[in-house]
Amino acid sequence: MDWIVRAEVESDHIAIDRLHQSAFGQDGESRLVRALRCLPDFAPELSLVADAKQRIIGHILFTSIRIRGPTRSVPALALAPMAVLPQWQRRGVGSSLMQIGLDCCRRLGHTRVIVVGHSRYYGRFGFVSASRFGIQAPFPVSPDAFMALALQVHALSGCPGVVEYPAAFAAG
């Protein structure tokens, strides 16, 4: 491996912005990351970078969300965004970010992760359709693309509801 995965530090912020702009071809994800950093419950230890000799080549961010059901509300994490510089894609950078990121979430006591993305990619890490558990998106999305992962056994059982994202997600 030609990179390490570590928590972001403030001096990484500009490189993370450029990474998302390069990977997505626009600045929506960069603006989202900047807005999420301003939230009172932002956890810098859940904003991870892949660092190749002091060059940021990948980034993954987990943000606190809620699943609001008819009788209770439970905490979860949103995985968004995740990006790898185009020239570093298909080398395992994204998989490293994902595996280390999920391990970090578990270690910190988090139990559920929600993601919107490609089921073939995220399915490799154990994500399944959130609809299996009665968990719904607050916006129109294919059930195959709206996925959940239990970080502890049965963490998704008995918590149906609608995911509530921070307002920053809607602004992007």
N, C-alpha and C positions, 0 to 999 in steps of 0.2 A: 504494500500500500504506500502510495506517495503522498498521503495526507493524514492529518489527524482530525478528529472531531472534538470540539471543545465548545464551551459556552461563549456566546458573543461578549465582546467588551465594547465600550463606547467608541474606541478607535476603529472598530469594524463597520460602523454604521454606513459610511459613504460607500464602502466596497459592497455591502449587502444591498444597498439601493441599486448600484450599477449591475450587480448580479441579477436581480429580479428584472430590471429593464432589459438586459441582454437575453435572459431566458424566456421572457414573456412578450418581448417586442413592444412594450408600453409600460407606463409607470403606475398602473393601478395597484399592483402588489407592493411596490415600494411605498406608496402612500398608505396602504393598509398596515404594513409593518410599522411605519412611523407612528400612525395613530394608535396602534395596539400598545406600543411602548409607553404611551401616555396614560394608560389605564392604571388605576390604583392597584389592581391585583396582577399587573404584568410581572411575570417571573423570568428574569434574565437567564436563569439556569435551564429554562425550557426553550430558549432561542439559541439553537446550536449552529455552528458553522463547520464546514469542512475546510481546513487550512492546509494548503500545499506550499510549504516553505514561505509563509507569510503572505500568501495570495489566497483570498477567499474564493473558493470554487463551488461551494454549495451552502445552502441554508435551509433550516427547517424550524418552524415555530409552532408551539402548542399554546393555546390561549384558553383561559377559563370560560366555560359556558354553563348553561343549565338546561336540563330536560324537565319541562313543566308539564306535569300530568294533572289529571282531574283531582287527585287527592294528595299529591306530594310533588315536590321539586327535588331533583337530585343533581349534584355537580357532575360535570364531565369536562373534557378538553376538546377543543377544535384543533385539528391539524391543518394549518393553512397560514401562509403558503409554504410550499417546498419547491426549491429550484436548484438546478445544477447548471453551471456554465455550459453552453452547447458543446464546446470542444472537449469537455470532461464527461459528457453523458455516455452511458453504456460502458462504464468502467467500474461500476460498483459504488460510486460516490453516494448516489441516492439511497441505495440499500444500506450503506454504512450509517448515513444520517438517520434513516428510519429505525434500524435496529438499536442503535445507541440512544436515539431519542425515546423510543418506547421503553427501553430499559431504565432510562432516567426517570420517566413518568412513573413507572412501577416503584422505583426506589424512593420516590418522593411521596408515595402513598396514593397516587391517582388510580382510579379504577375503570374509567371509560374514556374512549376517544371516538370522536365523530369526524368523518372526512367526506368531502365531495370530490370524486375523481374517477379514474378508470378502474373498474372492478378487476380486470386481469392484473394490473400492477399491484393495487392495494390488497387484493385477495392473497397474494403471495405472503403477506405479513399477518394474515388471519382476519382481515376485515371482511365482513359479510353485510348483506343488505340490512339496513337498520329497521326496515319494515318487518322483519322477522320478530322483532321485539316490540312492535307497536310504536316505534320512534319515528317521528315525521319531521320533515324539513319545513321551515316557515315560508318557503318559496317553492315554485314549481321546479322539480328536478326528477329525472328518471330514478325509479327505485334502485336500479342497479348501480347508479352513481352515488347514491346517498348511503354511506356505509358506517358501520360501528364496529368497535373492537372492545372486548372485555379484557381488562388487564388483570382481573382476578376472576376466579371461577364464579359464575352466576351473577356477575356485576351488572349485566344488562337485563336480567330477569326481573319482572315486577316493577319496571320503571317506564311504562309507556308514556308518551307525551310528545310535545312539540319542542324542538330545540330552540333555545333562545340565545341568539348571538349578540355580542356587543354591537352597538350602533355603528361602530367603525366598519363593520362588514358590509352594511348597506350603503355606506358612503362611497365605497370603492367602485 
